[in-house]
Amino acid sequence: MNEWVDAGYLPDERFNRITVRWLELDREVPYPSKPDRSPAFIRGLLDSGERRAEVFLTDVREELTD
């Protein structure tokens, strides 16, 4: 979409550039863990997500204030 706006294929008064950011886990989660619904596994995922979210949001804030 951004490339189309930049190239003039889409009117920039109707379409804005967008930034897509990825929030990645700070650890590998193997495919066989997919059916694991144990409280310890879920808690580990939540903890990992919270840690990564803090880093992610700090990076976004810094990017937006630069």
KOLNULUM-245283 format. One line per 10 residues: their letters; for each residue y, z, x of N, C-alpha, C, CB. Coordinates in Angstrom, 3 decimals. Atoms other than C-alpha are relative to their C-alpha. Last residue first. Glycine has a CB too. Layout:
N
A> Y Z X Y Z X Y Z X Y Z X ~ ...
This chain:
66
DTLEERVDTL> -0.413 0.742 -1.205 11.627 16.995 12.800 0.958 -1.107 -0.336 -1.206 -0.576 0.718 ~ -1.275 -0.523 -0.488 11.545 19.311 9.760 0.484 -0.699 1.259 -0.120 1.473 0.264 ~ -1.063 0.233 0.973 8.895 17.341 7.868 1.359 0.499 0.478 -0.348 0.666 -1.304 ~ -0.236 1.440 0.126 6.543 17.098 10.846 1.185 -0.276 -0.923 -1.262 -0.709 -0.530 ~ -0.660 0.449 -1.227 6.872 20.803 11.596 0.347 -1.482 -0.080 -0.893 0.266 1.220 ~ -1.361 -0.558 -0.008 6.093 21.694 7.980 0.772 -0.480 1.224 -0.044 1.543 -0.027 ~ -0.788 0.761 0.980 3.117 19.301 7.986 1.438 0.508 -0.020 -0.630 0.104 -1.418 ~ -0.255 1.344 -0.534 1.717 20.802 11.210 0.880 -0.816 -0.944 -1.324 -0.736 0.245 ~ -0.951 -0.172 -1.099 2.083 24.348 9.871 0.373 -1.357 0.587 -0.590 0.917 1.096 ~ -1.320 -0.208 0.600 0.399 23.272 6.638 1.073 0.233 1.053 -0.040 1.177 -0.961
FVEARREGSD> -0.435 1.215 0.683 -2.586 21.801 8.490 1.421 0.169 -0.535 -0.968 -0.353 -1.148 ~ -0.381 0.941 -1.059 -2.969 24.793 10.816 0.595 -1.259 -0.615 -1.221 -0.359 0.888 ~ -1.145 -0.578 -0.707 -2.956 27.227 7.888 0.509 -0.945 1.083 -0.379 1.353 0.618 ~ -1.184 0.189 0.841 -5.210 24.937 5.845 1.241 0.564 0.679 -0.200 0.665 -1.371 ~ -0.499 1.366 -0.201 -7.729 24.795 8.702 1.259 -0.249 -0.821 -1.079 -1.027 -0.372 ~ -0.491 0.138 -1.383 -8.134 28.566 8.715 0.614 -1.378 0.223 -1.145 0.235 1.009 ~ -1.248 -0.764 -0.111 -8.371 28.727 4.917 0.595 -0.108 1.399 -0.243 1.470 -0.351 ~ -1.071 0.718 0.692 -10.930 25.933 4.823 1.332 0.711 0.100 -0.357 -0.192 -1.448 ~ -0.336 1.154 -0.831 -13.101 27.640 7.435 1.161 -0.781 -0.615 -1.228 -0.917 0.177 ~ -0.704 -0.521 -1.179 -13.015 30.893 5.475 0.455 -1.137 0.912 -0.903 0.972 0.782
LLGRIFAPSR> -1.325 -0.445 0.439 -13.918 29.052 2.271 0.821 0.522 1.177 -0.129 1.089 -1.075 ~ -0.801 1.195 0.289 -16.777 27.220 3.976 1.419 0.376 -0.417 -0.666 -0.838 -1.103 ~ -0.318 0.645 -1.273 -18.096 30.467 5.464 0.843 -1.251 -0.185 -1.273 -0.348 0.738 ~ -1.060 -0.812 -0.606 -17.871 32.189 2.084 0.424 -0.609 1.335 -0.474 1.465 0.199 ~ -1.240 0.305 0.732 -19.884 29.324 0.563 1.166 0.779 0.598 -0.153 0.335 -1.509 ~ -0.388 1.361 -0.365 -22.566 29.709 3.249 1.328 -0.376 -0.666 -1.106 -1.003 -0.400 ~ -0.449 -0.008 -1.399 -22.720 33.498 2.853 0.477 -1.383 0.437 -1.133 0.478 0.921 ~ -1.334 -0.598 -0.127 -22.833 33.271 -0.955 0.529 -0.013 1.436 -0.030 1.424 -0.510 ~ 0.053 -1.436 -0.275 -25.802 30.889 -0.810 1.418 0.551 0.158 -0.842 0.286 1.275 ~ -1.008 -0.649 0.836 -25.245 27.531 -2.437 0.010 1.515 0.213 -0.251 -0.320 -1.475
DPKSPYPVER> -0.095 -1.435 -0.290 -27.042 25.416 0.136 1.141 0.611 -0.809 0.217 0.247 1.524 ~ 0.483 -0.792 1.137 -27.743 22.033 -1.523 0.112 1.515 0.208 -1.436 -0.355 -0.280 ~ -0.628 0.334 1.278 -25.400 20.235 0.905 -0.542 0.816 -1.174 -0.188 -1.465 -0.285 ~ -0.626 -1.202 0.551 -26.657 22.069 3.999 0.593 -0.249 -1.384 1.085 0.503 0.942 ~ 0.976 -0.852 0.705 -29.101 19.230 4.735 0.603 1.273 -0.594 -1.109 0.382 0.944 ~ 0.354 0.472 1.336 -26.062 16.995 5.454 -1.017 0.890 -0.705 -0.537 -1.397 0.084 ~ 1.057 1.017 0.071 -24.914 19.044 8.423 -0.360 -0.350 -1.441 -1.244 0.484 0.737 ~ 0.853 -0.434 1.102 -21.564 20.842 8.240 -1.069 -1.074 -0.163 0.825 0.221 -1.342 ~ 0.874 1.022 0.571 -19.737 20.537 11.548 -0.832 0.612 -1.126 -0.921 -0.614 1.091 ~ 1.393 -0.047 -0.442 -16.980 23.032 12.172 -0.767 -1.127 -0.665 -0.649 1.373 -0.324
DLELWRVTIR> 0.014 -0.314 -1.426 -13.194 23.269 11.982 -1.415 0.158 0.541 0.789 1.265 0.261 ~ 0.575 -1.302 -0.317 -13.205 21.471 8.667 0.012 0.220 1.503 -1.432 0.115 -0.549 ~ 1.374 0.005 -0.494 -10.881 18.522 8.282 -0.466 1.418 0.284 -0.120 -0.862 1.264 ~ 0.273 -1.395 -0.314 -7.786 18.265 6.125 -1.471 0.075 0.379 0.346 0.960 -1.210 ~ 1.376 -0.475 0.139 -6.736 14.649 6.211 -0.066 1.464 0.387 -0.971 -0.837 0.867 ~ 0.422 -0.913 -1.059 -3.187 13.457 5.601 -1.409 0.481 -0.295 0.976 1.202 0.130 ~ 1.288 -0.604 0.335 -2.110 10.438 3.620 -0.423 0.849 1.185 -1.086 -1.088 -0.343 ~ 0.704 -0.503 -1.167 1.569 9.579 3.904 -1.271 0.674 -0.480 0.887 0.983 0.825 ~ 0.696 -1.268 0.165 3.094 7.411 1.219 -0.672 0.380 1.312 -1.038 -0.081 -1.147 ~ 1.041 -0.229 -1.007 5.703 4.688 1.409 -0.632 1.353 -0.277 0.582 -0.062 1.458
NFREDPLYGA> -0.388 -0.744 -1.197 7.548 4.240 -1.841 -1.158 0.050 0.980 0.455 1.425 -0.364 ~ 1.127 -0.538 -0.763 7.152 1.646 -4.567 0.514 0.666 1.267 -1.018 -1.115 0.347 ~ 1.044 -0.513 0.906 9.610 0.770 -7.324 -1.134 0.691 0.735 -0.565 -1.128 -0.830 ~ -0.673 -0.845 0.986 12.835 0.274 -5.320 -0.992 0.574 -1.018 1.090 -0.799 -0.724 ~ -0.123 -1.375 -0.469 10.693 -0.877 -2.392 0.783 0.893 -0.955 0.656 0.016 1.346 ~ -1.413 -0.388 -0.074 9.635 -3.990 -4.298 0.146 1.474 0.385 0.700 -0.266 -1.347 ~ -0.293 -0.905 1.109 6.054 -4.878 -3.392 1.450 0.446 0.125 -0.971 1.232 -0.009 ~ 0.805 0.471 1.128 5.139 -7.868 -1.242 0.226 0.850 -1.248 -1.480 0.006 0.370 ~ -0.829 0.536 1.073 8.044 -7.049 1.087 -0.774 -0.539 -1.186 0.855 -1.071 0.533 ~ -0.022 1.462 -0.088 5.932 -6.688 4.228 0.843 -0.636 -1.101 -1.414 -0.544 -0.065
DVWENM> -0.675 0.405 -1.238 6.771 -2.981 4.496 0.147 -1.512 0.106 -0.762 0.524 1.206 ~ -1.420 -0.339 0.170 5.845 -2.397 0.840 0.778 -0.474 1.220 0.192 1.534 -0.210 ~ -0.542 0.941 0.987 2.570 -4.288 1.313 1.485 0.266 -0.248 -0.785 0.097 -1.325 ~ -0.163 1.297 -0.661 1.802 -2.364 4.512 0.603 -1.022 -0.955 -1.349 -0.507 0.533 ~ -1.168 -0.058 -0.881 2.442 0.936 2.757 0.263 -1.343 0.673 -0.190 1.082 1.060 ~ -1.183 0.000 0.825 0.000 0.000 0.000 1.256 0.000 0.875 -0.007 1.207 -0.941
